[in-house]
Amino acid sequence: MSTDTDAGDDRMEKINVRVPEPLLELIDEEWERRGYASKSAAIRDALRDWVTEPEPLSEETVADLQRSREQRERDETTSLDDVADDHGVDLDG
């Protein structure tokens, strides 16, 4: 490992990581499309997400999800395609 600095960041350790070629190809396709300054910045962001505990859902959100599940089970829902058709909306354009 070597130590490096990045603009605005604290000291960072450089690590070597081996990834399968298909994964590397996906990373190469995505980092710039998603607006990252570099592949390293994108990978650092992904690693931060990996080590950060997700926020728990609020009781209200859990209750809303339960109601939604129950509505789906009672067949009380309508697909987006059906709603678009009913209102003459083209979802592809």
C-alpha positions in Angstrom: 0.0 0.0 0.0 1.1 3.5 -0.6 -0.2 6.8 0.8 -1.6 9.4 -1.5 -3.7 12.6 -1.2 -6.7 13.6 -3.2 -8.0 17.2 -3.6 -10.1 18.0 -0.5 -9.7 14.6 1.1 -7.6 13.4 4.1 -4.7 11.2 3.5 -5.7 8.1 1.7 -4.2 4.6 1.4 -3.8 3.2 -2.1 -4.9 -0.4 -2.4 -4.7 -2.9 -5.2 -8.0 -4.8 -5.9 -8.6 -7.5 -8.4 -12.0 -7.6 -10.0 -13.4 -9.8 -12.7 -13.2 -8.3 -16.2 -17.0 -8.1 -16.7 -17.3 -6.1 -13.4 -14.5 -3.7 -14.5 -16.3 -3.2 -17.8 -19.5 -2.2 -15.9 -17.5 0.2 -13.7 -15.9 1.7 -16.7 -19.3 2.3 -18.3 -20.8 3.8 -15.2 -18.4 6.1 -13.4 -18.4 8.9 -16.0 -22.1 8.5 -16.8 -22.9 9.0 -13.2 -20.9 12.2 -13.0 -17.8 11.0 -11.1 -14.5 12.8 -11.7 -12.7 9.4 -11.8 -13.1 5.7 -11.4 -11.4 5.9 -8.0 -14.0 8.5 -6.8 -16.8 6.2 -7.9 -15.3 3.2 -6.1 -14.7 5.2 -3.0 -18.4 6.3 -3.0 -19.5 2.7 -3.4 -17.3 1.6 -0.6 -18.7 4.3 1.7 -22.2 3.1 0.9 -21.1 -0.5 1.7 -19.8 0.4 5.2 -22.5 2.9 6.2 -25.5 1.5 8.1 -28.8 2.2 6.3 -31.2 4.5 8.0 -34.1 2.5 9.5 -37.5 3.1 7.9 -39.9 5.2 9.9 -43.0 3.6 11.5 -45.1 5.7 9.1 -43.2 4.3 6.1 -43.5 0.7 7.3 -47.2 1.2 7.8 -47.6 2.7 4.3 -45.7 -0.3 2.8 -48.0 -2.7 4.7 -51.1 -0.9 3.4 -49.7 -1.0 -0.1 -49.0 -4.8 0.2 -52.5 -5.4 1.4 -54.0 -3.4 -1.5 -51.9 -5.4 -4.0 -53.0 -8.7 -2.4 -56.7 -7.6 -2.7 -56.0 -6.7 -6.3 -56.9 -3.0 -5.6 -53.9 -1.6 -7.6 -53.6 -0.4 -11.1 -50.4 -0.7 -13.2 -48.7 2.4 -14.5 -49.2 1.2 -18.1 -53.0 0.9 -17.5 -53.2 4.4 -16.0 -51.2 5.8 -18.9 -53.5 4.1 -21.4 -56.6 5.5 -19.6 -55.2 9.0 -19.8 -53.7 8.8 -23.3 -50.1 9.2 -22.0 -47.2 7.8 -24.0 -44.6 6.5 -21.5 -42.0 5.9 -24.2 -41.9 9.4 -25.6 
